[in-house]
Amino acid sequence: MNEKAKRLFLKDFVKSESAIDELIIYSKNKFINTNKKHSPLNDEFIKTWESYYNESKKIGAFETLKKHFVQLQYPVKTGISQTEDYTNTTLKGKQKLNKDSLKLNHPDLISLKVYESTMGDKIPVIIVPNDDDFNTIICALSNKNEPKELPNSMGALFINGINNWHRITKLKTNWLKSNLLGNWNEEFKKNILPNPDLFKDKLIVLSTKAYSGVKSECIGVPTSTWKSLSLIIRQEHECTHLFTLQQYGCMANNIHDEIVADYAGITKILGQFNKKWFLHFMGLESYPNYREGGRLQNYQAPLKLSQEAFDGLKIIVKKVTDTIFSFDTALGRIANDHDGLERIMSICEVDIITMASPKGVEKLLDRYHGKKEVKEVKEVKEVKEITVSC
């Protein structure tokens, strides 16, 4: 849909032009199909984390993480990020073990692994079962050890780049072996700093609480299994953020990102989309009423919406939910990982206003079948090339 068509559609339920302007900006699609090849994460990065996993089996996950991430050697305390000691350690690598270390309730329960998602990406995952410990770890790793109040509905975080001084030290050691008289500081500024994948880590931190803060009885799942299912949904959800970052070069605190990621998480469990689950996760189970504390209010990028625009967004999300349910129903249960990935990419590449419109199902199906046709043509071409080369 072009902008004029989107505005006409929005006028059916959003009265002010200013609120429509907000929604047009908010819903601008970042997941543009550039046909670029999906780029996996750095092999050396994955190997490093596989060594951390092996180390954690001997000394424990938290002790392993504390060795390599100096933020876990500092308490969460107001103003700590401005101290000279903290900046020297975290930004300049002048490491020293801090006596006033991070205080956790159950560090022994923390675990880590390298997880391979259904989208083919490997990513380090840290699981923190204690809720207070989860909040503390999030503040340490993503908020410079400064306190921050997290929404109750938040149970996971994808960290897109944190300095790993262990990897930097390895780079320096290997470089100096071949450049005994070289200037490492110049090398770092010229060839390392412009390539953050060489020293910045991506990782996922997960809690084990109920997904989106939704109780098991609300969605008809036995209490005994909801905790484990929540972890699976949350893990696949965060891996989907990694996928969009690697495939489309973007990831944002926006409802489109969350729709895509929740679709991946739900279908990982059920093999198909469940709109009842999704509406509960968003706080829209009693639509048109919104439950305060639902996740929808957390996603306010690239701008914080006015109340009228937010009310319009609730309607858009409900319509998108119905569209995706119809799209998924038309295709049947997900046949395999590749089929699921094609559906995820289709939902990425159609903007949320178009998905909410009466043409939404048609546009998703067109995008999905268009992808399959491209894939089939490519496979035929590859077969021909193999035949000729043989």
N, C-alpha and C positions, 0 to 999 in steps of 0.2 A: 504493500500500500504506500502511496506517496503521502506527503504531509497533509495535503488538502483532504484526501480521503480519510486520513486518521482523525483530523479535526472534526469532520462531519460525523464520524462515528462517535467520538467522545462527547459531542454536544448532546447526544441522547441522554446522558446521565451526569455530565459535568456542566454547570451553568456558566461559570465565569471564564473569560478568556485567559486570565492570568493563571488559573488552575490548569487549564488545558495546556498553556505554555509550559508549565512545570512538568506535566506528564509527558509531553513530547520530548523534552530534554531528558527526563529520567529514563524513558523507554528507548532511547537511541541504541540501536544494536551494536555491540562491540565485537560480536562473534562473526566477523565477516569472513566468508569463505574465500581464502586467498589461494587455495589448492596447494599450499606449502606442505612439505613433508613434515610429519610429526617428529619432533626431536626428543629422544629419550634423555634422561639425566646422565651426567658425566659418570663414566665407568669407575674412575678412580674414587669419586665421591661415594658410590655404592659400595665399593670394596672396603673403603674406610669404615663405613657403618656396619658392614658385615663383621669386620674385626671388632667393633664395639660390642656387637651382639655376642660374639664368642667370649669376649672379656667379661661381659655382664653375667654369663653363666658361672663364672668363677668368683667374682667379687660383688655381684649385684648390679642392677641397672643404674640405680641412683649414684652409687660410688663411681661407676664408669663414666656416667654423664658429667658428674662433678669434676672429674679429672680433665675433661676436654672442653667443657663450657664453663668459663669462669663466672658467668652470671650466677651459677648455682653455688658459688662460694661466698656470695654476698646475701645479706638479708633483704627482704622487701621492706623498704623504709622511705618515707617522704624525703626528697632532696638528695638521695644517695647518688643519683645519676650525675649530679653536678660536682661531686667531690673529685679532687685530683687523683686520688688513689683509684677510684672506679674507672675514670676515663683512661688513665694510663693502662689499666689492666684490660679493659674491654675493647678499646680503640687502638691501642699501641702495642698490645701484646706483652706488656711488662708484667708477667704473671708472678703472683705470690699468693700463697694460701692465706685466706682471710680468716682470722680467728672467730669473728662474729658471723658465722655462716648461716645459710638458709635454714629456717626452722620448719620441719614437716612433721605431721602426725604419724604417718606410716610410710617412710621412705622404702621400707622393705617390700612393700606391695607393688611398687612401680616396676614395670617391665618394658622392654623394648624389643623391636624386631624390624626386619626389612620386609615390607609387604609388597607383593605384586598384585596390582589391581586387575580387574577384568578388561581394562583399557590398555594393559600391557606395560604400565609404568611401575617401576620399583621406587619405593619411597620409605625412609625411616619413619617408624611409628612408635611413639612413647605413650604407654597406657598408664593413667594415674587414677586408681580406684577411689581414693578418698577425695571427696568434693572440695574440702578446704585446701588440700594439697594441690589439687588441679588448679584452683584459682591462684595459688602461690607460684606454681611453676609457670603459668601463663604470664603473670606479672614479671617474673624474673626474665623469661626468654623473649617476651615481646613488648614489654613496657619499661625496659631499662631498670628493672627492680623497683620501680615506683608503684605504689598501691593504686589499684584501679578496681572499681566496682563492676562486676560482670553480670549480664542479665542471667536470671535463673534458667532461662531456656537455652543458654549457651553451654554446650558440652564438648566442644572440639575447636581446634584452631589449626589452620594451615599457616606455617611460618615460611614466608617466601624470602629467605636470605638472612642468615645470621653468621657472623664471623666465626670461623673455626680456626683457631690459632694452631691447633695440632696440624692441620693440613698446610697452613702457611709455613710452619717450621719445617715440614717435610719438603716443601717446594724449595725453601731456602737451602736446606742441607744438600739436596740433590744438585741444585744449581752451582753451589760453591765447589762441589767435587770436580766440576769441569771448568770452573772459572775462579781459580784460587786467588787471583789478584783483582777480580772484578768487584764492582760496586753493587751490592745487593739492593741497596735503597733505590738506586737508579733503575735497576732491573724490575723491582717491584712496581715503581711508578709507571714505567714504560710498558711492560708486558703482562703484569699480573693484575694490577688495579683495574685496567679497562676490561678484564675478563672475570667478572665476579663468580662465575660458575667454578673457577679454580679454587676459591677459598670461602665462598658463602654457601651455607647449607640450606636446603629446603627440608622441612620435616613436619610431621603431623603430631599433635598432642591430643589425646582422647581421654575423656572421662568414661565412667561406666554407668552413669545415671540414666534414667529414662529419657529416651530421645525427645528433644524439644520440651522436656518437662511434662510430657503427656503420660498419664497413668494408663496401665495396661487395660483396665476395664473399660476405658473410654473408647478403645478401638477393637475390643473383642479378642484380646490376646491373653493367654494365661500369664499370670504374674511371674511364674517360675521361668518362663522363657523370654519375657520381654526385655530383661536386662541384657541377655546375650544377643538378642535380635537388634537391640538399640546400638550395641557396639558395632555390629556388622553394617548397619545402615550408616552410622556415623563415619566409619572407616571408608566406605565406598563414596560417600558424599564428599569427603575431603579429597579423596583421590580424583574426583571429577573436577574439582577446582584446579588440581595440578594438570589434568588433561587439557582444560581450556587454556591454561597458561602456556603450555607447551605447543598446543595446536593453533591457538588464535593470538597468542601473545598478550592475553589480558585476563584479569581476575578482579572482581570488584565487589563491594558491599552493596549489591543490587539484587532485587527480587528475581531478575532473569537468571542470574547465576544460581540462586537458591532453588528455583524451579527445576533447572537442569540437574543440579546435584541431588535434590531430593528424589527426582525421578530415578536416577541411577541407584540410589540407596534402596528405595522401595522395591524396584524391579529386581534388585540383587536378591532380595528375600522371597518375593512372591512370583517372579517371572512375568509380572504384568503390573500396570499402574493401578493404585488404589486411591481414588479421590477422597474417600472418607479419611484415610490416614493423613493425606497431604493437608486437607483443610484443618484437621486438628493441629497438625504441626504449625500451621500458620496462625492459628487462633481464630479461624473462620468456620468452626464446626457448627455454629448457630447463625450462619449468614442469613440476613445482612448484618447481624450484630457481630461485633468484634470483641474477643476476650482480651482484656488488658493483660499484658505479659506474654501474649503470643509472639511468635518470631517475626511476623510481618513488620512490626514497628522497629525492628533492629536494622533494617536495610534501607538506609537513607543516603545513598550515594548515586550520582554525583552531587545531590543537593538534598537538604532536609525539606520534606514536603510540607506545605500548609495543610490545615485540617481538611479543607475541601478537596485538595489534590489527593490526600491520603484516603479520603472516602471514595474518590474515583478509582484509586489503585485497588481498593478492596473489591470493587466490582470487576475490574480488569482481571484480577487474580482468580476470582470465582469463575469467570468466563473461560480463562485459560485452562483452568482445572478441568472443566467440562470438555473443552476442545481436545486436550491431551488424552483424556479418558476415551473419547470417541476415536481418536487417531490410533491409540493402542489397541482398542477393541477391534477396529477394522483390520489390523495386521495380525491379530491373534497373539498367543503367548510368544515371548521372545525365544527364538530357536537356538541361538548360540551367542557367544560373546560378540562376534562381529555384527550380528543383527542388532544386538543391544547398542553397540557403538554407533551404528548408522542412525538409529532412532535418536540417540543423544545428540548427535551432530545436527539432525534435522531440527530438533527443538532449539538448539543453539542458534541456528542460522535463520530462523523466522522470529522477528521481533515480537514483543509481548502484546502490543496493540493489534497487530495483524492476527496473532493467534487468538486473541479475544473476539475478533470480528466474526461475522457469519461465514467468512471465507477461510477461517482459521484451519479447520480440518483439511480442507482441500489443499491449502498451501503447504501444510506439513506433509501430506501424502505425496504431493508433487515433488517436494524436496527429497523425501525418502526414496521414491522410485527413481528420481533423477540420479541420485547417488548410486543406486544399484545398477542403472544402465551404464554409467561411467565406469563402474568397477568391472562390469561384464565386458565392455569394449576393451578395457585395459588388459584383462585376462586373455582375451582372444588375441590381442596384439602380442602379448608375451609368449603365448603358445606358438604363434607363427614365427617369432624370432628364434625360439628354441629349435623349431623344426628346421628352419633355414641353417642355423649354426651346426646342427647335427649332420 
